[in-house]
Amino acid sequence: MTITGSYDIVIVGGGVGGLALGYALANKYSVLIIEARPRIVPSKRGLSLQANGLEALQRLDLLERVAPLGVKTSHVAWYEIGGNLLADLDYSILDHPYSYLLTLVPSELERVLRDQFSRRGGEIQESTSFREAVLHYDNVRLRVQRNTSSLEYSASIIVGADGENSRVRNGLNLPTKIRECPDHFLFMLARPLDMLQGQARQYFARGKMVGFFPVLGGTYIFYYLPAGRIDDLRARGLDAFKTELANIMPEISGKLDRVTSWDDIVYVAPKRVSVGHWVADRAALLGDAVHALDPSWAQGANMTLQDSSVLVDTIEKCFQSGDFSANRLKAYENARRKQTTFIQRQSDRTARLTTTENRFNYWLGKQIIRRTARNKTLMQAALKASAGLTDHFSLREQLRFII
Ligand SMILES: Cc1cc2nc3c(=O)[nH]c(=O)nc-3n(C[C@H](O)[C@H](O)[C@H](O)COP(=O)(O)OP(=O)(O)OC[C@H]3O[C@@H](n4cnc5c(N)ncnc54)[C@H](O)[C@@H]3O)c2cc1C
C-alpha cells in the first residue's frame, strides 16, 4: 500500500488529551490527529477542571484560551438528601494559584483546542479510525480506515490518546486490566440557577447521589445510579425522574424544560483501566487509554492534561536524540504513573463510601465527610489530593480521616 502522508507525530484520538498534546507539539513538528468521530458533537454534560489540570493547561500555554469557557467554583456544599448541610468543601483554602474548580462543557473545550491546534498548522483527519500500527526500523506505519478507504501514514512516533477502549493499546499487546465501575451515571444540562453563584452542590443518601454544578449559561447535573438500574429508572418515565430531581433540589424544578426526552440525558457506565506498560518502541499512550478511572474524583481529563504536558518534553528529547525507544519514552511513564495510580485508588475508595447502597460504607462515608469539613488541616489534605496536587497521603493523614 502507498503511504498517504508522513508526519513527525501521529496522535490517535482527538479528545482533550490528544488535542492538548497535538497543540503543544505542532509549533515544532508536523502533527496529524486521527479522529473517529465526524465532527464535534455538543456535549450534554459538564467537566470540572481542577488545580492540576489548570496548571497543566498553563504549562501548555492554553489556560488563557480555556478559562473564559468555564465557571469558577470555590465551594462544593454536600447535603444529605432531605436533610442538613454535611460539609462545605472550600477549595480556596488550597495554597495554590488555581484554588477552585472550573466547570465547562467538554465540547466547547475541544472546539477551542482544535482551533488552536489548527492555527499552529496541525492536521486533523475526522471520520478516520485507527486499525493497526507496524513498527519499522526508522518509522512506524499506521493503517487507518476512512469511509470505505484504507489509508497508510508513517510517523517517527505514534501516540494512543484514543480513550478507555484504546485500539492502539490493544494493537501494542500491552498487559491490560479493564473493569466496569460499580457506579453508573446520568448527565444532563439544565437552565442556570442563581443560587449556584461560586458554589456547587452535591446531595446524597444511601444509594443515591446528585450533583448540581454551574456552567456558562446553564447547570450541569449528574445523577448516580447503581449498575443495572437504568431500565427500571427509564420505565418509571421521564416526568417521574424530573420530579425526583425537583424533590431533591426544589430550585431546579422550573429549570429542566431543556430535558424533553431521554435523548437529552446521557447514560455512562464508566470503566477503570490499568496497563502494565504505557510505552513501547515508537509508541506511547495517554489519558483514559492508560488510566481511565472511576469519575468520583472528577480527575480523568485533568490527569490527561498532565500526561500531555509531560509527554511533550519526553517527545522533544526523543527528537533531539533520534532515540524513540521504549527505554527513552519510559521517562514519561515514570513521571506520571505514581500519581495516576494514587488517584485511581482514592477514586475507587470514595466511590465505595459515597455512591453506595451498603449501610456501613454509607455511614462511614458520612463520618469521614463530616470530620474532613470540621478540620481545616484535614480538609486541606483531602482537597490537595482530590485536586491532583499530591501522589500520596501520609500515614498520619490516613489515620486522621477515620479516627
Ligand atoms: C461520568 C463521567 C464524568 C466525568 N467528569 C469528569 C470531570 O468532571 N473532570 C475530569 O477531569 N474528568 C471527568 N471525567 C473523565 C474525562 O471525561 C475523561 O477522563 C477524559 O475525557 C479523557 O480524555 P482522553 O483524551 O484521554 O480520552 P477521550 O476524551 O475518550 O478521547 C478519545 C478520543 O479518541 C477517539 N477514538 C477512539 N477510538 C478511535 C480510533 N480507533 N481511531 C480514531 N479515534 C478514536 C474518540 O472518538 C475520542 O474523541 C468524567 C468521566 C465520566 C465517565
The ligand as an SDF file (V2000), in Angstrom:
LIG
                    3D

 53 58  0  0  0  0  0  0  0  0999 V2000
  -19.3620   10.2690   34.1870 C   0  0  0  0  0  0  0  0  0  0  0  0
  -18.0700   10.9520   33.9510 C   0  0  0  0  0  0  0  0  0  0  0  0
  -17.8200   12.2270   34.4720 C   0  0  0  0  0  0  0  0  0  0  0  0
  -16.5750   12.7930   34.3290 C   0  0  0  0  0  0  0  0  0  0  0  0
  -16.3090   14.0180   34.8780 N   0  0  0  0  0  0  0  0  0  0  0  0
  -15.0640   14.4920   34.8110 C   0  0  0  0  0  0  0  0  0  0  0  0
  -14.7080   15.7370   35.4220 C   0  0  0  0  0  0  0  0  0  0  0  0
  -15.5480   16.4460   35.9840 O   0  0  0  0  0  0  0  0  0  0  0  0
  -13.4120   16.1230   35.3800 N   0  0  0  0  0  0  0  0  0  0  0  0
  -12.4550   15.3780   34.7430 C   0  0  0  0  0  0  0  0  0  0  0  0
  -11.2730   15.7520   34.7410 O   0  0  0  0  0  0  0  0  0  0  0  0
  -12.7800   14.2290   34.1120 N   0  0  0  0  0  0  0  0  0  0  0  0
  -14.0360   13.7650   34.1390 C   0  0  0  0  0  0  0  0  0  0  0  0
  -14.3520   12.6170   33.5010 N   0  0  0  0  0  0  0  0  0  0  0  0
  -13.3110   11.8910   32.7650 C   0  0  0  0  0  0  0  0  0  0  0  0
  -12.9720   12.5400   31.4190 C   0  0  0  0  0  0  0  0  0  0  0  0
  -14.1490   12.7380   30.6530 O   0  0  0  0  0  0  0  0  0  0  0  0
  -12.0000   11.6510   30.6590 C   0  0  0  0  0  0  0  0  0  0  0  0
  -11.0100   11.1820   31.5390 O   0  0  0  0  0  0  0  0  0  0  0  0
  -11.3090   12.4140   29.5340 C   0  0  0  0  0  0  0  0  0  0  0  0
  -12.2680   12.8360   28.5980 O   0  0  0  0  0  0  0  0  0  0  0  0
  -10.2810   11.5140   28.8630 C   0  0  0  0  0  0  0  0  0  0  0  0
   -9.7110   12.2040   27.7940 O   0  0  0  0  0  0  0  0  0  0  0  0
   -8.9100   11.4120   26.6720 P   0  0  0  0  0  0  0  0  0  0  0  0
   -8.4580   12.4530   25.7120 O   0  0  0  0  0  0  0  0  0  0  0  0
   -7.9070   10.5200   27.3020 O   0  0  0  0  0  0  0  0  0  0  0  0
   -9.9550   10.4170   26.0070 O   0  0  0  0  0  0  0  0  0  0  0  0
  -11.3470   10.7290   25.2910 P   0  0  0  0  0  0  0  0  0  0  0  0
  -11.9320   12.0170   25.7240 O   0  0  0  0  0  0  0  0  0  0  0  0
  -12.1530    9.4810   25.4600 O   0  0  0  0  0  0  0  0  0  0  0  0
  -10.9600   10.8850   23.7630 O   0  0  0  0  0  0  0  0  0  0  0  0
  -10.6400    9.7590   22.9680 C   0  0  0  0  0  0  0  0  0  0  0  0
  -10.8590   10.1450   21.5110 C   0  0  0  0  0  0  0  0  0  0  0  0
  -10.3670    9.0700   20.6920 O   0  0  0  0  0  0  0  0  0  0  0  0
  -11.2890    8.8390   19.6220 C   0  0  0  0  0  0  0  0  0  0  0  0
  -11.1020    7.4440   19.1940 N   0  0  0  0  0  0  0  0  0  0  0  0
  -11.3990    6.3230   19.8690 C   0  0  0  0  0  0  0  0  0  0  0  0
  -11.0560    5.2280   19.1480 N   0  0  0  0  0  0  0  0  0  0  0  0
  -10.5080    5.6870   17.9990 C   0  0  0  0  0  0  0  0  0  0  0  0
   -9.9540    5.0400   16.8420 C   0  0  0  0  0  0  0  0  0  0  0  0
   -9.8790    3.6860   16.7340 N   0  0  0  0  0  0  0  0  0  0  0  0
   -9.4750    5.8220   15.8410 N   0  0  0  0  0  0  0  0  0  0  0  0
   -9.5170    7.1780   15.9370 C   0  0  0  0  0  0  0  0  0  0  0  0
  -10.0470    7.8460   17.0040 N   0  0  0  0  0  0  0  0  0  0  0  0
  -10.5290    7.0940   18.0150 C   0  0  0  0  0  0  0  0  0  0  0  0
  -12.6540    9.1110   20.2570 C   0  0  0  0  0  0  0  0  0  0  0  0
  -13.6080    9.4200   19.2620 O   0  0  0  0  0  0  0  0  0  0  0  0
  -12.3380   10.3140   21.1670 C   0  0  0  0  0  0  0  0  0  0  0  0
  -12.5130   11.5440   20.5230 O   0  0  0  0  0  0  0  0  0  0  0  0
  -15.6050   12.0840   33.6120 C   0  0  0  0  0  0  0  0  0  0  0  0
  -15.8860   10.8450   33.0220 C   0  0  0  0  0  0  0  0  0  0  0  0
  -17.1120   10.2850   33.2040 C   0  0  0  0  0  0  0  0  0  0  0  0
  -17.4010    8.9360   32.5880 C   0  0  0  0  0  0  0  0  0  0  0  0
  1  2  1  0
  2  3  1  0
  2 52  2  0
  3  4  2  0
  4  5  1  0
  4 50  1  0
  5  6  2  0
  6  7  1  0
  6 13  1  0
  7  8  2  0
  7  9  1  0
  9 10  1  0
 10 11  2  0
 10 12  1  0
 12 13  2  0
 13 14  1  0
 14 15  1  0
 14 50  1  0
 15 16  1  0
 16 17  1  0
 16 18  1  0
 18 19  1  0
 18 20  1  0
 20 21  1  0
 20 22  1  0
 22 23  1  0
 23 24  1  0
 24 25  2  0
 24 26  1  0
 24 27  1  0
 27 28  1  0
 28 29  2  0
 28 30  1  0
 28 31  1  0
 31 32  1  0
 32 33  1  0
 33 34  1  0
 33 48  1  0
 34 35  1  0
 35 36  1  0
 35 46  1  0
 36 37  1  0
 36 45  1  0
 37 38  2  0
 38 39  1  0
 39 40  1  0
 39 45  2  0
 40 41  1  0
 40 42  2  0
 42 43  1  0
 43 44  2  0
 44 45  1  0
 46 47  1  0
 46 48  1  0
 48 49  1  0
 50 51  2  0
 51 52  1  0
 52 53  1  0
M  END
$$$$
